[in-house]
Amino acid sequence: MLSISFQQRLDNLEIIIAGGGLTGLSCSYELQKSGINTKIIDFRQEIGSPTRSPGIIRDNEFWEMWCKDFNLYSQCNFYNNENGLSGIRREWLEKNIAIELGKNGTIIYPKRKIDHINYRNKFEIITNINSKRSNKIFNCDVVIDALGNKKQ
């Protein structure tokens, strides 16, 4: 059990997750389960489309649990190969998780290229510099890098 003062500090944190793939979505989900809302910034126009990674996943039990948590289990078809890897329609899973997160308070900002991150008592994330789309500045206490190998 967290102390009240520590829990109050957590509740007031502004957290931005850079990357809306399965890593960023799972991060947001775990924080949301603890009562902490997040914002997600992603380069793609739509979460889950296009996918930049194949639908091959490890840790099948973890993803089966996730599908149960989101009431998606009956729609998921996991299949295992001899190497312990599973296959799933990744884009479909990402979209459905993003929808459920949005219903519970997570804000997702699509089509945002992160150009600079500065720190002056708070993080300042500057997006879409030199873009036809208007740039935006986000301020937060914590930035979680969930961009993976394919940086935005």
N, C-alpha and C positions, 0 to 999 in steps of 0.2 A: 504494500500500500504506500502510495506516495504521500509525503507530508503536504499539508495544505498549501504552504507557501511555495513549494516546488511545483505543485499542480497548478497553482494560479499563474506562475511564471510560464509554464507550458501552454496554458490556455491563451495567453496573450502573445505568444510567439507568432510572427508572420513567417510562414515557410513557403518557399517556392521550389518546385521540383523542375529541373531543366531536363526535359525529355518525357514524352508521353508513350513510350513503348511499354512492354510488360514490366520492366524494372521500375520505371517511374510510376506506373499505375499501381503496382504492388506496394511500393513505398507509400503512396498516398492512401491506399486502402488500410495498411497497417496503422498509420497515424490516425486515420479517421476512426478506426475501431477504438483507439485510445481517447477519442474525443477531440482530436486536433485537426482542424481544417487546413487544407493546403491549396495552393494554386499550382497549376501545371502549365509550363510554356513548352510548346512543341513547334517544330519547323514545318511539319506537314499541314496540309489544308484540313485534314480530317484524321482523327485518331483511328488507326487501323487501316488507313488507305493512303498511299500504297504501303505494303509491308516491305521492310528493307531486310528482313531476315526470314529464313524458312520456318515452317511450322513444326520444327523439331524442338522438343523440350526435354529437359532432364527433370528428375524429381517428380515423377508422375503422381505420387501421393499428395504432394503439395498442391498441384494444379487440380487434382480431383477434389480436394478439400475446398479450393477456391470456387470451383464450379458449383459445389453444393451450397456454399455461402451465398452465392448470387442466384440460386435457384436455376442454374443452367445445366446441372448435371445430366438430366435426361436428354439434353440436346448435344452434349459433348460425346464424341467418339474417340476415345483414346485407343491407340494400338501400339504395342511394344515390339521392338525388334530385338535381335539377339544381343545387341550392345547395351541394352537397358535404356534406349532412347524411345521417346513416344512422339507421335505425330498428332497435330491438331490444327484446325484452321485458325491460324494465329490472328489474322485480321478480324475475324468474327469475334474471337475472344476479347481482343483489345477494345473493339467497339462496344461490346456489351458491358465490359467492366467500366469503361468511361461513362456510359449512360448511367449505370448504377451509382458511380461516384458523384456524378453531377446531381442526381436526385437527392444526395445526402450532403450537399454543400461544397463539393470541390468545384473550383472554377478552372476551366481549361481555356487557354489562349492559343488558338491555332495560328499558323502562318506567321510565326514570330522567329526571326533569326537573331540569336543572341550575338551582339557585336562586342560589347564590353561589360565587364563586371568590375565595379569599383567598391571600395569599402571605406566609409567614413562614419563610424559609429553604427551604421547599418549598411547592408549591401545595397548597391544600386545596380540594377541590370538594365542596360540600354539595348533596345531591339530595333531592328529594321532601319538602321542608318543607311542612307543612300538607296532607299527603296521607294517604289511608287506607293507602297502601302505606308501609311503614317507610322512614324517611329513612336515608341512608347517607353517610358521609364517606369520600372517596378522597383519598389523599395521593400526590403524584408530583413528579418533577423538572421535567417538561415537559408542557405542555398544548398540543395541536394543535387549532385551531378548524377543524372541517370541517362546520360547521352550514349553510353556504351562506346564501342569502337568507332562509330560513324558520327563524329562530332558535327553539330549543326553549323 
